[in-house]
Amino acid sequence: MNSQQCVIIGIAGASASGKSLIAKTIFEELCRDLGTNQIGVINEDAYYHDQSHLTMEDRVKTNYDHPKALDHQLLASHLTQLKQGEPVSIPCYSYTEHTRI
């Protein structure tokens, strides 16, 4: 494999099914085995839609398990950019504010 090639590993599963634990374990193993700092973890939660235009009352009603709660277009764009070796700015989602910050 080319040392400059970007590899993406996707981990899917239901809420609270252990995806984050598996991702953390894979991340730590790859960092240890490859000795590189060019490995990262992107959590899909970061791609919940911006809801700053909604009242807090409406934000808390969002069904976060529904696919439409996520900005998959932005996530796909970011993954494409990463595959092309370009940097991306991962959104930051606030669970207390129920929106991106």
Biopython code that builds the backbone (N, CA, C, O; Angstrom):
import numpy as np
from Bio.PDB.StructureBuilder import StructureBuilder

atoms = [
    (1, "MET", "N", (0.855, -1.179, 0.000)),
    (1, "MET", "CA", (0.000, 0.000, 0.000)),
    (1, "MET", "C", (0.895, 1.235, 0.000)),
    (1, "MET", "O", (1.892, 1.290, 0.719)),
    (2, "ASN", "N", (0.534, 2.206, -0.800)),
    (2, "ASN", "CA", (1.238, 3.487, -0.863)),
    (2, "ASN", "C", (1.178, 4.159, 0.503)),
    (2, "ASN", "O", (0.119, 4.206, 1.129)),
    (3, "SER", "N", (2.324, 4.683, 0.972)),
    (3, "SER", "CA", (2.347, 5.305, 2.295)),
    (3, "SER", "C", (1.506, 6.570, 2.364)),
    (3, "SER", "O", (1.188, 7.037, 3.458)),
    (4, "GLN", "N", (1.140, 7.132, 1.221)),
    (4, "GLN", "CA", (0.320, 8.341, 1.198)),
    (4, "GLN", "C", (-1.161, 8.030, 0.988)),
    (4, "GLN", "O", (-1.984, 8.945, 0.944)),
    (5, "GLN", "N", (-1.502, 6.760, 0.860)),
    (5, "GLN", "CA", (-2.884, 6.372, 0.606)),
    (5, "GLN", "C", (-3.730, 6.507, 1.868)),
    (5, "GLN", "O", (-3.303, 6.135, 2.961)),
    (6, "CYS", "N", (-4.920, 7.037, 1.700)),
    (6, "CYS", "CA", (-5.866, 7.185, 2.810)),
    (6, "CYS", "C", (-6.796, 5.973, 2.824)),
    (6, "CYS", "O", (-7.421, 5.644, 1.816)),
    (7, "VAL", "N", (-6.875, 5.331, 3.953)),
    (7, "VAL", "CA", (-7.763, 4.184, 4.126)),
    (7, "VAL", "C", (-8.841, 4.584, 5.124)),
    (7, "VAL", "O", (-8.546, 5.130, 6.187)),
    (8, "ILE", "N", (-10.080, 4.311, 4.776)),
    (8, "ILE", "CA", (-11.207, 4.628, 5.657)),
    (8, "ILE", "C", (-11.830, 3.320, 6.123)),
    (8, "ILE", "O", (-12.155, 2.452, 5.312)),
    (9, "ILE", "N", (-11.993, 3.189, 7.420)),
    (9, "ILE", "CA", (-12.644, 2.025, 8.012)),
    (9, "ILE", "C", (-13.965, 2.506, 8.595)),
    (9, "ILE", "O", (-13.974, 3.370, 9.471)),
    (10, "GLY", "N", (-15.062, 1.968, 8.131)),
    (10, "GLY", "CA", (-16.376, 2.343, 8.646)),
    (10, "GLY", "C", (-16.865, 1.317, 9.657)),
    (10, "GLY", "O", (-16.731, 0.112, 9.446)),
    (11, "ILE", "N", (-17.424, 1.793, 10.739)),
    (11, "ILE", "CA", (-17.963, 0.915, 11.776)),
    (11, "ILE", "C", (-19.427, 1.295, 11.968)),
    (11, "ILE", "O", (-19.742, 2.441, 12.288)),
    (12, "ALA", "N", (-20.314, 0.331, 11.772)),
    (12, "ALA", "CA", (-21.747, 0.600, 11.868)),
    (12, "ALA", "C", (-22.364, -0.218, 12.998)),
    (12, "ALA", "O", (-21.831, -1.250, 13.405)),
    (13, "GLY", "N", (-23.490, 0.266, 13.490)),
    (13, "GLY", "CA", (-24.210, -0.455, 14.528)),
    (13, "GLY", "C", (-25.237, 0.439, 15.188)),
    (13, "GLY", "O", (-25.266, 1.650, 14.970)),
    (14, "ALA", "N", (-26.062, -0.167, 15.985)),
    (14, "ALA", "CA", (-27.120, 0.564, 16.685)),
    (14, "ALA", "C", (-26.527, 1.456, 17.770)),
    (14, "ALA", "O", (-25.364, 1.309, 18.144)),
    (15, "SER", "N", (-27.337, 2.374, 18.266)),
    (15, "SER", "CA", (-26.920, 3.230, 19.378)),
    (15, "SER", "C", (-26.468, 2.367, 20.552)),
    (15, "SER", "O", (-27.093, 1.355, 20.869)),
    (16, "ALA", "N", (-25.380, 2.777, 21.189)),
    (16, "ALA", "CA", (-24.838, 2.103, 22.380)),
    (16, "ALA", "C", (-24.455, 0.646, 22.122)),
    (16, "ALA", "O", (-24.551, -0.191, 23.020)),
    (17, "SER", "N", (-24.016, 0.339, 20.883)),
    (17, "SER", "CA", (-23.656, -1.046, 20.560)),
    (17, "SER", "C", (-22.154, -1.311, 20.644)),
    (17, "SER", "O", (-21.709, -2.426, 20.371)),
    (18, "GLY", "N", (-21.368, -0.296, 21.018)),
    (18, "GLY", "CA", (-19.933, -0.505, 21.175)),
    (18, "GLY", "C", (-19.072, 0.014, 20.040)),
    (18, "GLY", "O", (-17.882, -0.294, 19.975)),
    (19, "LYS", "N", (-19.657, 0.798, 19.145)),
    (19, "LYS", "CA", (-18.893, 1.328, 18.002)),
    (19, "LYS", "C", (-17.711, 2.176, 18.453)),
    (19, "LYS", "O", (-16.611, 2.040, 17.919)),
    (20, "SER", "N", (-17.926, 3.035, 19.416)),
    (20, "SER", "CA", (-16.847, 3.916, 19.887)),
    (20, "SER", "C", (-15.722, 3.117, 20.528)),
    (20, "SER", "O", (-14.549, 3.441, 20.342)),
    (21, "LEU", "N", (-16.064, 2.088, 21.272)),
    (21, "LEU", "CA", (-15.045, 1.244, 21.895)),
    (21, "LEU", "C", (-14.218, 0.525, 20.830)),
    (21, "LEU", "O", (-12.992, 0.471, 20.927)),
    (22, "ILE", "N", (-14.878, -0.022, 19.824)),
    (22, "ILE", "CA", (-14.167, -0.701, 18.735)),
    (22, "ILE", "C", (-13.277, 0.290, 17.996)),
    (22, "ILE", "O", (-12.124, -0.017, 17.696)),
    (23, "ALA", "N", (-13.808, 1.481, 17.699)),
    (23, "ALA", "CA", (-13.024, 2.502, 16.993)),
    (23, "ALA", "C", (-11.797, 2.898, 17.804)),
    (23, "ALA", "O", (-10.705, 3.033, 17.253)),
    (24, "LYS", "N", (-11.970, 3.083, 19.104)),
    (24, "LYS", "CA", (-10.854, 3.460, 19.984)),
    (24, "LYS", "C", (-9.798, 2.365, 19.999)),
    (24, "LYS", "O", (-8.602, 2.651, 19.945)),
    (25, "THR", "N", (-10.231, 1.120, 20.072)),
    (25, "THR", "CA", (-9.302, -0.010, 20.096)),
    (25, "THR", "C", (-8.524, -0.104, 18.792)),
    (25, "THR", "O", (-7.304, -0.272, 18.808)),
    (26, "ILE", "N", (-9.219, 0.004, 17.662)),
    (26, "ILE", "CA", (-8.551, -0.038, 16.355)),
    (26, "ILE", "C", (-7.571, 1.118, 16.233)),
    (26, "ILE", "O", (-6.441, 0.932, 15.782)),
    (27, "PHE", "N", (-7.998, 2.311, 16.632)),
    (27, "PHE", "CA", (-7.146, 3.496, 16.581)),
    (27, "PHE", "C", (-5.860, 3.274, 17.375)),
    (27, "PHE", "O", (-4.764, 3.513, 16.869)),
    (28, "GLU", "N", (-5.994, 2.823, 18.604)),
    (28, "GLU", "CA", (-4.824, 2.620, 19.460)),
    (28, "GLU", "C", (-3.892, 1.552, 18.901)),
    (28, "GLU", "O", (-2.671, 1.706, 18.946)),
    (29, "GLU", "N", (-4.462, 0.469, 18.374)),
    (29, "GLU", "CA", (-3.646, -0.604, 17.797)),
    (29, "GLU", "C", (-2.896, -0.120, 16.558)),
    (29, "GLU", "O", (-1.711, -0.411, 16.395)),
    (30, "LEU", "N", (-3.580, 0.613, 15.690)),
    (30, "LEU", "CA", (-2.926, 1.112, 14.477)),
    (30, "LEU", "C", (-1.835, 2.122, 14.810)),
    (30, "LEU", "O", (-0.754, 2.087, 14.222)),
    (31, "CYS", "N", (-2.110, 3.012, 15.741)),
    (31, "CYS", "CA", (-1.089, 3.989, 16.147)),
    (31, "CYS", "C", (0.139, 3.281, 16.702)),
    (31, "CYS", "O", (1.272, 3.649, 16.391)),
    (32, "ARG", "N", (-0.091, 2.269, 17.522)),
    (32, "ARG", "CA", (1.020, 1.522, 18.113)),
    (32, "ARG", "C", (1.792, 0.746, 17.044)),
    (32, "ARG", "O", (3.021, 0.791, 17.001)),
    (33, "ASP", "N", (1.065, 0.038, 16.186)),
    (33, "ASP", "CA", (1.711, -0.816, 15.190)),
    (33, "ASP", "C", (2.371, -0.032, 14.067)),
    (33, "ASP", "O", (3.438, -0.418, 13.587)),
    (34, "LEU", "N", (1.751, 1.061, 13.641)),
    (34, "LEU", "CA", (2.279, 1.833, 12.515)),
    (34, "LEU", "C", (3.173, 2.978, 12.954)),
    (34, "LEU", "O", (3.935, 3.519, 12.153)),
    (35, "GLY", "N", (3.084, 3.347, 14.216)),
    (35, "GLY", "CA", (3.921, 4.420, 14.730)),
    (35, "GLY", "C", (3.721, 5.736, 14.011)),
    (35, "GLY", "O", (4.685, 6.434, 13.696)),
    (36, "THR", "N", (2.489, 6.070, 13.757)),
    (36, "THR", "CA", (2.196, 7.305, 13.029)),
    (36, "THR", "C", (1.158, 8.129, 13.766)),
    (36, "THR", "O", (0.356, 7.603, 14.537)),
    (37, "ASN", "N", (1.188, 9.423, 13.514)),
    (37, "ASN", "CA", (0.160, 10.303, 14.077)),
    (37, "ASN", "C", (-0.814, 10.744, 12.986)),
    (37, "ASN", "O", (-1.565, 11.701, 13.170)),
    (38, "GLN", "N", (-0.799, 10.053, 11.866)),
    (38, "GLN", "CA", (-1.679, 10.414, 10.755)),
    (38, "GLN", "C", (-2.921, 9.537, 10.714)),
    (38, "GLN", "O", (-3.451, 9.238, 9.644)),
    (39, "ILE", "N", (-3.370, 9.135, 11.874)),
    (39, "ILE", "CA", (-4.567, 8.313, 11.999)),
    (39, "ILE", "C", (-5.569, 9.104, 12.826)),
    (39, "ILE", "O", (-5.200, 9.743, 13.812)),
    (40, "GLY", "N", (-6.820, 9.061, 12.432)),
    (40, "GLY", "CA", (-7.836, 9.790, 13.172)),
    (40, "GLY", "C", (-9.136, 9.025, 13.241)),
    (40, "GLY", "O", (-9.355, 8.066, 12.501)),
    (41, "VAL", "N", (-9.985, 9.461, 14.132)),
    (41, "VAL", "CA", (-11.320, 8.888, 14.284)),
    (41, "VAL", "C", (-12.323, 10.009, 14.070)),
    (41, "VAL", "O", (-12.220, 11.075, 14.677)),
    (42, "ILE", "N", (-13.286, 9.759, 13.207)),
    (42, "ILE", "CA", (-14.362, 10.718, 12.958)),
    (42, "ILE", "C", (-15.658, 10.073, 13.437)),
    (42, "ILE", "O", (-16.064, 9.031, 12.922)),
    (43, "ASN", "N", (-16.296, 10.682, 14.404)),
    (43, "ASN", "CA", (-17.572, 10.175, 14.905)),
    (43, "ASN", "C", (-18.717, 10.793, 14.115)),
    (43, "ASN", "O", (-18.750, 12.002, 13.888)),
    (44, "GLU", "N", (-19.650, 9.953, 13.703)),
    (44, "GLU", "CA", (-20.786, 10.440, 12.918)),
    (44, "GLU", "C", (-21.614, 11.456, 13.698)),
    (44, "GLU", "O", (-22.276, 12.302, 13.095)),
    (45, "ASP", "N", (-21.587, 11.388, 15.021)),
    (45, "ASP", "CA", (-22.329, 12.357, 15.837)),
    (45, "ASP", "C", (-21.941, 13.794, 15.508)),
    (45, "ASP", "O", (-22.761, 14.702, 15.644)),
    (46, "ALA", "N", (-20.712, 14.007, 15.081)),
    (46, "ALA", "CA", (-20.258, 15.357, 14.732)),
    (46, "ALA", "C", (-21.051, 15.927, 13.557)),
    (46, "ALA", "O", (-21.050, 17.136, 13.330)),
    (47, "TYR", "N", (-21.719, 15.059, 12.820)),
    (47, "TYR", "CA", (-22.423, 15.477, 11.612)),
    (47, "TYR", "C", (-23.937, 15.598, 11.793)),
    (47, "TYR", "O", (-24.679, 15.631, 10.812)),
    (48, "TYR", "N", (-24.396, 15.666, 13.045)),
    (48, "TYR", "CA", (-25.801, 16.013, 13.242)),
    (48, "TYR", "C", (-26.016, 17.399, 12.650)),
    (48, "TYR", "O", (-25.141, 18.260, 12.730)),
    (49, "HIS", "N", (-27.179, 17.606, 12.059)),
    (49, "HIS", "CA", (-27.477, 18.899, 11.434)),
    (49, "HIS", "C", (-27.398, 20.041, 12.440)),
    (49, "HIS", "O", (-27.703, 19.879, 13.622)),
    (50, "ASP", "N", (-26.983, 21.191, 11.939)),
    (50, "ASP", "CA", (-27.005, 22.417, 12.735)),
    (50, "ASP", "C", (-28.470, 22.740, 13.028)),
    (50, "ASP", "O", (-29.288, 22.816, 12.111)),
    (51, "GLN", "N", (-28.792, 22.927, 14.284)),
    (51, "GLN", "CA", (-30.168, 23.233, 14.679)),
    (51, "GLN", "C", (-30.265, 24.575, 15.383)),
    (51, "GLN", "O", (-31.228, 24.841, 16.103)),
    (52, "SER", "N", (-29.265, 25.419, 15.172)),
    (52, "SER", "CA", (-29.230, 26.706, 15.878)),
    (52, "SER", "C", (-30.415, 27.602, 15.520)),
    (52, "SER", "O", (-30.736, 28.536, 16.255)),
    (53, "HIS", "N", (-31.055, 27.321, 14.400)),
    (53, "HIS", "CA", (-32.217, 28.112, 13.984)),
    (53, "HIS", "C", (-33.499, 27.691, 14.716)),
    (53, "HIS", "O", (-34.528, 28.358, 14.607)),
    (54, "LEU", "N", (-33.430, 26.581, 15.463)),
    (54, "LEU", "CA", (-34.601, 26.080, 16.187)),
    (54, "LEU", "C", (-34.544, 26.492, 17.656)),
    (54, "LEU", "O", (-33.473, 26.751, 18.205)),
    (55, "THR", "N", (-35.705, 26.546, 18.268)),
    (55, "THR", "CA", (-35.743, 26.792, 19.710)),
    (55, "THR", "C", (-35.244, 25.534, 20.424)),
    (55, "THR", "O", (-35.258, 24.443, 19.853)),
    (56, "MET", "N", (-34.810, 25.688, 21.657)),
    (56, "MET", "CA", (-34.350, 24.533, 22.438)),
    (56, "MET", "C", (-35.465, 23.505, 22.572)),
    (56, "MET", "O", (-35.215, 22.300, 22.539)),
    (57, "GLU", "N", (-36.683, 23.981, 22.721)),
    (57, "GLU", "CA", (-37.837, 23.086, 22.835)),
    (57, "GLU", "C", (-37.956, 22.193, 21.598)),
    (57, "GLU", "O", (-38.254, 21.004, 21.714)),
    (58, "ASP", "N", (-37.724, 22.768, 20.416)),
    (58, "ASP", "CA", (-37.792, 21.985, 19.182)),
    (58, "ASP", "C", (-36.560, 21.100, 18.994)),
    (58, "ASP", "O", (-36.664, 19.996, 18.460)),
    (59, "ARG", "N", (-35.407, 21.578, 19.426)),
    (59, "ARG", "CA", (-34.165, 20.801, 19.272)),
    (59, "ARG", "C", (-34.237, 19.476, 20.023)),
    (59, "ARG", "O", (-33.801, 18.444, 19.513)),
    (60, "VAL", "N", (-34.787, 19.504, 21.233)),
    (60, "VAL", "CA", (-34.816, 18.283, 22.049)),
    (60, "VAL", "C", (-35.807, 17.250, 21.514)),
    (60, "VAL", "O", (-35.787, 16.095, 21.937)),
    (61, "LYS", "N", (-36.661, 17.654, 20.600)),
    (61, "LYS", "CA", (-37.627, 16.732, 20.003)),
    (61, "LYS", "C", (-37.034, 15.936, 18.841)),
    (61, "LYS", "O", (-37.671, 15.011, 18.337)),
    (62, "THR", "N", (-35.822, 16.288, 18.414)),
    (62, "THR", "CA", (-35.194, 15.629, 17.272)),
    (62, "THR", "C", (-34.978, 14.145, 17.556)),
    (62, "THR", "O", (-34.524, 13.769, 18.636)),
    (63, "ASN", "N", (-35.308, 13.312, 16.579)),
    (63, "ASN", "CA", (-35.034, 11.877, 16.666)),
    (63, "ASN", "C", (-33.616, 11.655, 16.138)),
    (63, "ASN", "O", (-33.410, 11.561, 14.928)),
    (64, "TYR", "N", (-32.650, 11.573, 17.034)),
    (64, "TYR", "CA", (-31.247, 11.467, 16.640)),
    (64, "TYR", "C", (-30.893, 10.102, 16.068)),
    (64, "TYR", "O", (-29.794, 9.929, 15.540)),
    (65, "ASP", "N", (-31.790, 9.134, 16.157)),
    (65, "ASP", "CA", (-31.555, 7.827, 15.551)),
    (65, "ASP", "C", (-32.023, 7.773, 14.100)),
    (65, "ASP", "O", (-31.751, 6.797, 13.400)),
    (66, "HIS", "N", (-32.720, 8.806, 13.643)),
    (66, "HIS", "CA", (-33.209, 8.835, 12.263)),
    (66, "HIS", "C", (-32.094, 9.317, 11.336)),
    (66, "HIS", "O", (-31.405, 10.287, 11.655)),
    (67, "PRO", "N", (-31.908, 8.652, 10.194)),
    (67, "PRO", "CA", (-30.848, 9.062, 9.260)),
    (67, "PRO", "C", (-30.921, 10.527, 8.831)),
    (67, "PRO", "O", (-29.892, 11.138, 8.544)),
    (68, "LYS", "N", (-32.125, 11.096, 8.785)),
    (68, "LYS", "CA", (-32.262, 12.492, 8.359)),
    (68, "LYS", "C", (-31.729, 13.479, 9.400)),
    (68, "LYS", "O", (-31.602, 14.668, 9.108)),
    (69, "ALA", "N", (-31.415, 13.005, 10.605)),
    (69, "ALA", "CA", (-30.849, 13.880, 11.638)),
    (69, "ALA", "C", (-29.387, 14.214, 11.339)),
    (69, "ALA", "O", (-28.809, 15.121, 11.939)),
    (70, "LEU", "N", (-28.800, 13.468, 10.403)),
    (70, "LEU", "CA", (-27.374, 13.614, 10.099)),
    (70, "LEU", "C", (-27.149, 14.259, 8.738)),
    (70, "LEU", "O", (-27.919, 14.054, 7.799)),
    (71, "ASP", "N", (-26.087, 15.035, 8.653)),
    (71, "ASP", "CA", (-25.696, 15.693, 7.403)),
    (71, "ASP", "C", (-24.738, 14.769, 6.652)),
    (71, "ASP", "O", (-23.528, 14.996, 6.635)),
    (72, "HIS", "N", (-25.292, 13.728, 6.034)),
    (72, "HIS", "CA", (-24.472, 12.746, 5.330)),
    (72, "HIS", "C", (-23.772, 13.341, 4.114)),
    (72, "HIS", "O", (-22.709, 12.864, 3.717)),
    (73, "GLN", "N", (-24.354, 14.369, 3.523)),
    (73, "GLN", "CA", (-23.715, 15.018, 2.377)),
    (73, "GLN", "C", (-22.382, 15.646, 2.798)),
    (73, "GLN", "O", (-21.382, 15.512, 2.093)),
    (74, "LEU", "N", (-22.368, 16.325, 3.939)),
    (74, "LEU", "CA", (-21.130, 16.928, 4.434)),
    (74, "LEU", "C", (-20.129, 15.842, 4.830)),
    (74, "LEU", "O", (-18.938, 15.965, 4.544)),
    (75, "LEU", "N", (-20.599, 14.794, 5.478)),
    (75, "LEU", "CA", (-19.715, 13.693, 5.860)),
    (75, "LEU", "C", (-19.078, 13.068, 4.621)),
    (75, "LEU", "O", (-17.869, 12.839, 4.599)),
    (76, "ALA", "N", (-19.873, 12.792, 3.596)),
    (76, "ALA", "CA", (-19.342, 12.207, 2.360)),
    (76, "ALA", "C", (-18.328, 13.137, 1.709)),
    (76, "ALA", "O", (-17.297, 12.687, 1.211)),
    (77, "SER", "N", (-18.620, 14.422, 1.714)),
    (77, "SER", "CA", (-17.696, 15.409, 1.155)),
    (77, "SER", "C", (-16.374, 15.399, 1.916)),
    (77, "SER", "O", (-15.303, 15.438, 1.310)),
    (78, "HIS", "N", (-16.450, 15.347, 3.232)),
    (78, "HIS", "CA", (-15.235, 15.319, 4.048)),
    (78, "HIS", "C", (-14.427, 14.045, 3.805)),
    (78, "HIS", "O", (-13.199, 14.099, 3.735)),
    (79, "LEU", "N", (-15.096, 12.910, 3.678)),
    (79, "LEU", "CA", (-14.380, 11.663, 3.412)),
    (79, "LEU", "C", (-13.692, 11.709, 2.052)),
    (79, "LEU", "O", (-12.570, 11.225, 1.905)),
    (80, "THR", "N", (-14.359, 12.290, 1.061)),
    (80, "THR", "CA", (-13.752, 12.454, -0.264)),
    (80, "THR", "C", (-12.522, 13.341, -0.179)),
    (80, "THR", "O", (-11.481, 13.022, -0.755)),
    (81, "GLN", "N", (-12.636, 14.448, 0.536)),
    (81, "GLN", "CA", (-11.499, 15.358, 0.695)),
    (81, "GLN", "C", (-10.328, 14.653, 1.377)),
    (81, "GLN", "O", (-9.182, 14.813, 0.959)),
    (82, "LEU", "N", (-10.605, 13.885, 2.409)),
    (82, "LEU", "CA", (-9.546, 13.155, 3.103)),
    (82, "LEU", "C", (-8.876, 12.147, 2.174)),
    (82, "LEU", "O", (-7.652, 12.011, 2.182)),
    (83, "LYS", "N", (-9.674, 11.439, 1.375)),
    (83, "LYS", "CA", (-9.117, 10.479, 0.414)),
    (83, "LYS", "C", (-8.197, 11.172, -0.583)),
    (83, "LYS", "O", (-7.259, 10.563, -1.096)),
    (84, "GLN", "N", (-8.466, 12.449, -0.856)),
    (84, "GLN", "CA", (-7.644, 13.226, -1.787)),
    (84, "GLN", "C", (-6.479, 13.917, -1.083)),
    (84, "GLN", "O", (-5.744, 14.687, -1.703)),
    (85, "GLY", "N", (-6.310, 13.644, 0.205)),
    (85, "GLY", "CA", (-5.205, 14.217, 0.953)),
    (85, "GLY", "C", (-5.425, 15.636, 1.430)),
    (85, "GLY", "O", (-4.482, 16.310, 1.845)),
    (86, "GLU", "N", (-6.667, 16.094, 1.373)),
    (86, "GLU", "CA", (-6.988, 17.461, 1.783)),
    (86, "GLU", "C", (-7.423, 17.494, 3.254)),
    (86, "GLU", "O", (-8.010, 16.533, 3.750)),
    (87, "PRO", "N", (-7.135, 18.595, 3.944)),
    (87, "PRO", "CA", (-7.591, 18.721, 5.336)),
    (87, "PRO", "C", (-9.081, 19.053, 5.388)),
    (87, "PRO", "O", (-9.634, 19.615, 4.443)),
    (88, "VAL", "N", (-9.715, 18.703, 6.488)),
    (88, "VAL", "CA", (-11.130, 19.040, 6.703)),
    (88, "VAL", "C", (-11.300, 19.575, 8.120)),
    (88, "VAL", "O", (-10.492, 19.295, 9.006)),
    (89, "SER", "N", (-12.351, 20.340, 8.315)),
    (89, "SER", "CA", (-12.718, 20.823, 9.650)),
    (89, "SER", "C", (-13.959, 20.061, 10.092)),
    (89, "SER", "O", (-15.059, 20.301, 9.592)),
    (90, "ILE", "N", (-13.775, 19.154, 11.019)),
    (90, "ILE", "CA", (-14.873, 18.332, 11.513)),
    (90, "ILE", "C", (-15.781, 19.204, 12.383)),
    (90, "ILE", "O", (-15.295, 19.904, 13.270)),
    (91, "PRO", "N", (-17.092, 19.168, 12.137)),
    (91, "PRO", "CA", (-18.004, 19.942, 12.986)),
    (91, "PRO", "C", (-17.938, 19.459, 14.435)),
    (91, "PRO", "O", (-17.552, 18.323, 14.711)),
    (92, "CYS", "N", (-18.313, 20.327, 15.330)),
    (92, "CYS", "CA", (-18.369, 19.980, 16.757)),
    (92, "CYS", "C", (-19.825, 20.088, 17.197)),
    (92, "CYS", "O", (-20.432, 21.155, 17.102)),
    (93, "TYR", "N", (-20.375, 18.994, 17.671)),
    (93, "TYR", "CA", (-21.766, 18.971, 18.095)),
    (93, "TYR", "C", (-21.844, 19.022, 19.614)),
    (93, "TYR", "O", (-21.135, 18.289, 20.304)),
    (94, "SER", "N", (-22.700, 19.883, 20.126)),
    (94, "SER", "CA", (-22.903, 20.010, 21.572)),
    (94, "SER", "C", (-24.159, 19.242, 21.977)),
    (94, "SER", "O", (-25.258, 19.532, 21.504)),
    (95, "TYR", "N", (-23.979, 18.267, 22.853)),
    (95, "TYR", "CA", (-25.122, 17.499, 23.341)),
    (95, "TYR", "C", (-25.962, 18.306, 24.322)),
    (95, "TYR", "O", (-27.137, 18.000, 24.524)),
    (96, "THR", "N", (-25.385, 19.319, 24.927)),
    (96, "THR", "CA", (-26.158, 20.156, 25.851)),
    (96, "THR", "C", (-26.956, 21.218, 25.110)),
    (96, "THR", "O", (-28.058, 21.575, 25.527)),
    (97, "GLU", "N", (-26.400, 21.725, 24.005)),
    (97, "GLU", "CA", (-27.092, 22.744, 23.211)),
    (97, "GLU", "C", (-27.931, 22.134, 22.087)),
    (97, "GLU", "O", (-28.746, 22.825, 21.475)),
    (98, "HIS", "N", (-27.734, 20.854, 21.819)),
    (98, "HIS", "CA", (-28.458, 20.141, 20.756)),
    (98, "HIS", "C", (-28.267, 20.804, 19.393)),
    (98, "HIS", "O", (-29.211, 20.923, 18.612)),
    (99, "THR", "N", (-27.043, 21.230, 19.121)),
    (99, "THR", "CA", (-26.711, 21.816, 17.826)),
    (99, "THR", "C", (-25.199, 21.846, 17.670)),
    (99, "THR", "O", (-24.461, 21.556, 18.611)),
    (100, "ARG", "N", (-24.754, 22.195, 16.490)),
    (100, "ARG", "CA", (-23.320, 22.371, 16.258)),
    (100, "ARG", "C", (-22.866, 23.666, 16.913)),
    (100, "ARG", "O", (-23.619, 24.635, 17.006)),
    (101, "ILE", "N", (-21.630, 23.657, 17.359)),
    (101, "ILE", "CA", (-21.062, 24.882, 17.942)),
    (101, "ILE", "C", (-19.788, 25.256, 17.204)),
    (101, "ILE", "O", (-19.153, 26.256, 17.538)),
]
sb = StructureBuilder()
sb.init_structure("model")
sb.init_model(0)
sb.init_chain("A")
sb.init_seg("    ")
for serial, (resi, resn, name, xyz) in enumerate(atoms, 1):
    if name == "N":
        sb.init_residue(resn, " ", resi, " ")
    sb.init_atom(name, np.array(xyz, "f"), 0.0, 1.0, " ", f" {name:<3s}", serial, name[0])
structure = sb.get_structure()
